[in-house]
Amino acid sequence: MPVYEYECRDCGKRFERLVSFREAKEAQECPECGSRSTRKLMSVVASVRKDDDGVSSCPTCTSGVCNL
């Protein structure tokens, strides 16, 4: 089952939820306020590159190697 990101239209809380493809079309309950006025967000996909030595580098960590 995939993880989807949602945002509550009432309180602005962003949250993730592991749901089936069928459930993904349904409004999810906000864990903060309980509202079902939520929307599914587009997720950002991270990619990790390897240099010529086979070392992975991650653009978000300062050490350059984060074992992702």
C-alpha positions as CSV (number, residue, x, y, z in Angstrom):
1,M,0.0,0.0,0.0
2,P,1.3,3.5,-0.9
3,V,1.8,6.4,1.5
4,Y,-0.1,9.5,0.5
5,E,0.3,13.0,1.8
6,Y,-2.7,15.1,2.7
7,E,-3.5,18.6,3.9
8,C,-6.5,19.6,6.0
9,R,-8.5,22.5,4.5
10,D,-9.8,23.4,8.0
11,C,-6.7,23.6,10.2
12,G,-3.9,23.4,7.6
13,K,-2.3,20.3,9.2
14,R,-0.2,18.2,6.7
15,F,-0.1,14.4,7.4
16,E,0.8,11.1,5.7
17,R,-1.4,8.1,5.6
18,L,-0.8,4.5,4.4
19,V,-3.9,3.6,2.5
20,S,-5.0,1.3,-0.3
21,F,-5.5,2.6,-3.8
22,R,-9.3,2.4,-3.3
23,E,-9.2,4.4,0.0
24,A,-6.9,7.0,-1.6
25,K,-9.9,8.5,-3.5
26,E,-11.8,9.0,-0.2
27,A,-11.4,12.0,2.1
28,Q,-9.1,11.1,5.0
29,E,-9.7,12.3,8.6
30,C,-7.3,14.9,9.9
31,P,-5.4,13.7,12.9
32,E,-5.3,17.2,14.4
33,C,-8.9,18.4,14.2
34,G,-10.9,15.3,12.9
35,S,-12.2,17.1,9.8
36,R,-12.7,15.1,6.6
37,S,-12.2,18.2,4.5
38,T,-8.7,17.1,3.3
39,R,-7.0,17.1,0.0
40,K,-4.3,14.8,-1.4
41,L,-1.0,16.5,-2.1
42,M,1.5,15.8,-4.8
43,S,4.6,14.2,-3.3
44,V,8.1,15.1,-4.0
45,V,10.4,12.3,-5.1
46,A,14.0,12.3,-3.9
47,S,16.7,10.8,-6.0
48,V,20.2,9.8,-4.9
49,R,23.2,9.8,-7.2
50,K,26.4,7.8,-7.0
51,D,29.7,9.3,-8.0
52,D,32.4,7.4,-9.9
53,D,33.6,5.8,-6.7
54,G,30.1,4.4,-6.0
55,V,29.5,6.8,-3.1
56,S,25.9,8.0,-2.7
57,S,25.4,11.7,-2.4
58,C,22.3,13.3,-1.0
59,P,21.6,17.0,-1.7
60,T,19.9,17.4,1.7
61,C,22.7,16.3,4.0
62,T,25.8,18.2,4.7
63,S,28.1,15.2,4.9
64,G,27.3,14.1,1.3
65,V,26.8,10.5,2.3
66,C,23.6,9.6,4.1
67,N,23.1,5.9,3.0
68,L,19.7,6.5,1.3
